[in-house]
Structure formats: structure tokens, C-alpha cells
Amino acid sequence: MPQLAAFAILVFILYIGDVVALRTKSKLPSVFVCAVLFLIGYWTFFPENIVEIAGIPTPVVYLAIYLLITNMGTLLSIDELKRQWRTVVIALSGIAGIAAILFTVGRLFLDYQTVIVATPPLTGGIVSSLIMSQAASEAGLESLAVLAILIYVMQGFIGYPLTSMMLQREGRRVLSLYRAGQWTVNDAATSSTSNENPMPRLFQKLPPAYNTVYFKLFRLGVVAFLAWGVAQLLQPFFDISPFVLCLIGGVLASSFGFLERQPLQSANSFGFIIMVLMLFIFGGLNRATPEMLLDLAGPMFGAIIIGIVGMYIFSYIAGKIFGMTPAMAFACSLTALYGFPADYVITNEVVNTLTDDEKERAALSAHMMPSMLVAGFVTVTMVSVVIAGIFTGLI
């Protein structure tokens, strides 16, 4: 397949996802629609490496991830992170619910080794799935090695529409209060999620003409590089994901005036970076053949459904304790099924479909976006890898 043909086909699929999401008011999120279309493509005429053919190799993907996560950090101020401690507790409660119900109710339907292999992928992203897949292969459990990857690939099919439903319910509640004059908008949070990009404090004396696209990307790259460097320095003593440090670096750099809010948007690069990352994620569906899905459908969907039920129960209880609505608490916990950037994409999509008023969109984003971003990084980037490391010793 020619490179430009591959590129055009893949971007057209992303466009179809956007159109369906708009027409259905996010009842069918774009990420869900795109995942289905990619799966159909791989089962029919897509080359297995169509994403690479389109000109998006792995090094470019990792560059996009580093820049995008650092950019997302600029959405959150230090004060906002302090305010999000309840979100962290609720997200962790959702993960605890997955493990608790799988190891109790799940054991009535699934064998012990299946529960061990299935739990870490349900609590996070591709890294934990790969860790469990490799551990299962080394133990001679080839079918469970495939199951670990399939759970990662398929859990989003349930997580995407559920998250959209929960966020729509929460968004409608907030909008009704806002329109009735009963909703207080946090000015700091609103400015964090707005599209305004004032000159960073450290460069106030720089003429605006010198704050070019390249200067913005340069500063963003410097912050991402420093975050990666710190992770490498700490590795002999403490293993921490450089992605976590990129998020923290973005928060600190914007708070101290080195980066503006959302520099990728200001540099007109955000859409391209998001496209690169979304195509890479959907490219992972090339592993899911029809035969594999049929053979592992029972344990796969059983583990996913039982885990999500446990997640809902525990997040509901934690939300009640810490004053978060059941819909928002469940949405935050659901980020464990897919993480970043899907949490950002779905939240932004819901906000845009609920209202056309920019002030209302800002109020909705200020309320939902920080919680979803923090929850996604806590569950997928940090906790899931730790859990996978523990569970490999239990196989």
C-alpha cells in the first residue's frame, strides 16, 4: 500500500469517528467508532503495519507522547493538583474494586491463573499488559499471554461509551446548575483549561514576534528532556516512568512561567500530535484476530465485565465518602481502562457536544478535565505498572 494512501485511509477513519460522535452527541465516542473500523480494516485489507506505512514509526510516536504529556501538564496548576487528592483516592478505589471482585466473584467463573493475568491489564495500559503477557509466556501459558494483550485491546470497547455516558450525565448536571446561577466556576481552573495562551511570565520582556512556533516547541522539548533525564538518573535507585515526570514537569514549568498554557495548541501542533498518538493506539488492534477473539471471548469479557462491576461499586462508595457524584467518580475510575490520551479526547468531545457556548464549555472543562487527566495518569501510568510487577510473581 502506498504511504499516502495509507495515511489518507487512516485519517479518514478518524474523521468518521468525529462525525459519528457529533451526530450521536458522544453516545458513540469517536475512539469507540475508530476502534471498530480499525478492527474491521485489519480483518479485511489493512496491512499489519499500516500505521508505520503511513509514516508514523515508533520513535515519532514516543516523541509525540513526551510532548503531549508535557503539554497536558500545563493544563494543571499546582493548586489544582492539591485540589485533586480526592480524585486520586477515588481512582485508586476503583482499581481496588477491580482486584477485590475478580479475586472473589471472579474466581467462581475464572481459574486462578486467568485472574492473575487479567487483573493488571484491566488496571492500566499497554505496559502492564506486555509485562503480564511476557510473564505468562515464560510460564508456558501461551493462551493467557494472548489474553493479556486482548484485554488491553478490547476493554476500551466497553470503557469508551461508559465514560462518555457518565461524563454526559455529570455535564448536564453542571450545566443546569450553571445556567441557574448556582454553579461557582473556579477562575484558576478555568484559565488552566481555556484556549488563551498569554506570554509566560519568564519571557514577558520578549517581543511577541520572537515567541515563534519553534520557540514554543523548543521550550516544550526542553521540559520533556529534563523530565526524561531525571527519570534516567533515578532509575538505579527508584524506577519511575518518565511520562509521570513529564506531566509533573509541565505543571511546574507552566506554574513558574517557563511554559504557557497548552503550548502545542499555541504552536498549532496539537491536532497533528494527537493524530499520531491515536493512530498508534488503534494500530495495536492488529493483534486481535477473529480466531483469537473467539477462543478467548469467554474469559476476556468475563474478566472485563466482572472487573468493571467491582470498579463501579468501590468508586461509588469512595465518591459518596469524598463528595463526588457517582457519575464523575465512575468516570474517573474508568480511565484505568484506557488512560491518556483517550481520557482527554472523550472529555473534550463530551464538553463540545453538550454546549456551543464558550463560557459554558470552559466551566465544564474546568470541572471535568483536571479530574479525568489526574485519574488517567494515576491509574494507567503509575499504579498499573506497580501492580503488574507484583502479579508476575504470583503466576
Buried (B, 14 or more C-beta within 10 A) or exposed (E): BEEEEBBEBBEEBBEBBBEBBEEBBBBBBBBBBBBBBBBEBBBEEBBEEBBBBBEBEEEBBBBBBBBBBBBBBBBBBEEBBEBBEBBBBBBBBBBBBBBBBBBEBBBEBBEEBBBBBBBBBBBBBBBBBBBBBBBBBEBEBEEBBBBBBBBBBBBBBBBBBBBBBBBBBBBBBBBEEBEEEEBEBBEEBBBBBBEEBEBBEEBEEEEEEEBEEEBBBEBBBBBBBBBBEBBEEEEEEEEBBBBBBBBBBBBBBBBEEBBBBBBBBBBEBBEEBBBBBBBBBBBBBBBBEEEBBEBBEEBBBBBBEBBBBBBBBBBBBBBEEBEBBBBBBBBBBBBBBBBBBBBBBBBBBBBBBBBEEEEBBBBBBBBBBBBBBBBBBBBBBBBBBBBBBEBBEEB
